[in-house]
Amino acid sequence: MGNPDRVSLRSSLANRTVLVIDDNEGVRTAFDVLLSLHGARVVGAATPTEGLEALGNKPSADLVIQDMNFRREVTSGEEGIALFREIRRRAPDMPIILLTAWTHLETAVELVKAGAADYIAKPWDDDRLLTTVRNLLDLRSARAEAQEIRAERREARDALAERFDLCSIVYASESMHTLVAMATQVAHADVPVLITGANGAGKEVLADIVQANSAVRGKPYLKVNLGALPDELIEAELFGTESGAFTGAKARIGRFEAADGGTLFLDELGNLSGGGQAKLLRVLQTGEFERLGSNTTRQTRVRVIAATNANLREAIREGRFREDLFYRLNVIELEIPALVERREDILALARHFLQDGFSLTPEAERALTQYSWPGNVRELQNVMRRACLLSKEPAIGVAALNLPASSTPANEEPALDRVTVEQALARAQGVVAQAARELGLSRQALYRRMEKLGLKGDIGRSPPPLS
């Protein structure tokens, strides 16, 4: 293989500490010379006991390279296995490279499955070793950065929740935090709010947050799903009727009248007829309306929150929606992204929907994050409820999820932010192909995304197999 880029090596290894545990002084010296040339600090230990003492209870090392045997008369690898398990117990996230003879490759492979980062056969190739060390240190840095970003986001969410009523909304992504913060910010303004987004994405809970933090939060809060009403009944539901207005009609107040002084949430706004749109525009402009079958003009003062999954701008161009009503409602627009565009929220929501006593296997978590969720949060909730009912084990596996084939088109790359990509690479132990499968991308597409996000192209690239 070609020589690793020296500038990149020094950038990755500078001021990093590598703990080498090997009974052979020549091996320790060789690693010291090789890694020190590129800026790393090497700490050597001749025995597992010395290695664990150097590691300490709060490990300061960034990477461990350990031998599998420490006495000439013992070649079973048991000492190395015990050392690996103890390091893993003390530092679960520590990258560990195993040094092994060709005769112990099977043991090394098993330990890699158990969490070791990689194995290197003696005698090793310096370039391959340096590439492996660089990749693992870069990945460790990416993990640390992702953890720091997640911690900052948790603090921001907690601070927002202390100041506002967030109605138990569950999210982890930066895009949702920005949206929720905006909802709390506009809540006190006495203006209409338009919430757009796909079905099942969470428009209603966003409306709840606006209302819960508004100046009229203690007043009536009524909800109308316009998509669930026949066209001929929508106006009667909104504005009320007088007795005899139509066959079987009885005198009753409408939702605008009932919500006077409070908030009215109109879901599926795109289903409103032309006549209903005209009356809605009037009541928004003047507060005036008439019940069906009545000539008496009534007054109401209602804060309207409207939601739709329709493209209203397109509906305006096609003549199906009034432009003046759109701009009257669109004083504040909150656009909620589809779940596939905020993959960081998937596991947070999935765990929230789990019943007590249930958990998700790593394979199930990967399947959940890979799926495209055309039904958004509502579909995820139904999947988790069904899985809890069907799973025979408390740890829910892929089979119990019963996910259909992904509906994301093969040529469509989902929007992914930096932290989502870094987390996928971390879960895949730096294997780009595996991370790409989890994210629903081709390997080439993931490399393009990494380049766009400013991630090093080789951060998760696995070293080539032993030749």
Number of C-alpha atoms within 10 A of each C-alpha: 8 6 10 15 11 11 9 13 21 18 15 21 23 15 14 19 20 25 25 25 30 23 20 14 13 10 16 20 14 12 21 19 13 15 24 19 14 19 17 21 20 21 18 22 21 17 20 24 12 13 21 18 12 18 19 14 11 8 15 13 19 20 23 24 21 27 29 27 22 20 11 7 7 11 15 13 18 14 17 25 17 13 21 23 16 14 22 17 11 15 16 11 16 20 23 25 24 25 25 23 19 12 11 15 16 11 17 26 15 11 20 16 11 12 18 21 21 22 23 22 17 12 11 13 12 15 14 19 20 21 21 21 26 21 22 27 21 22 25 21 16 22 19 13 14 19 14 12 14 16 12 12 16 15 12 15 19 12 11 16 15 10 10 15 16 22 15 9 15 15 20 19 20 19 16 19 18 11 16 21 18 15 25 22 14 17 22 16 14 13 18 21 25 26 24 23 18 19 18 19 23 20 23 18 14 23 27 20 22 27 28 20 21 22 14 18 17 13 14 15 22 15 16 18 14 22 16 11 14 11 14 10 11 21 24 21 19 24 23 25 22 18 14 13 16 11 7 7 14 13 14 16 17 19 22 27 19 19 21 18 17 22 28 25 24 23 24 19 24 20 21 22 16 13 9 18 19 15 19 21 18 14 19 20 11 11 17 17 23 18 23 24 16 14 10 9 10 13 14 18 17 25 24 24 27 25 27 22 18 16 13 18 14 11 14 14 11 9 11 16 23 18 15 13 17 16 11 17 22 17 11 18 17 20 17 19 18 20 23 24 18 21 25 23 21 25 18 14 18 21 16 14 16 19 14 10 9 15 18 20 14 14 13 18 19 20 19 23 23 20 20 23 25 19 17 19 21 15 15 23 19 13 20 23 16 15 21 22 11 14 16 11 12 14 15 23 20 18 12 19 22 13 14 9 8 13 10 16 10 10 9 10 16 16 11 18 19 15 20 18 24 24 19 22 25 19 16 18 22 25 18 24 20 18 26 21 18 23 27 23 22 19 17 12 15 22 21 14 20 21 12 12 14 10 18 16 14 17 22 26 20 17 18 10 6 10 3
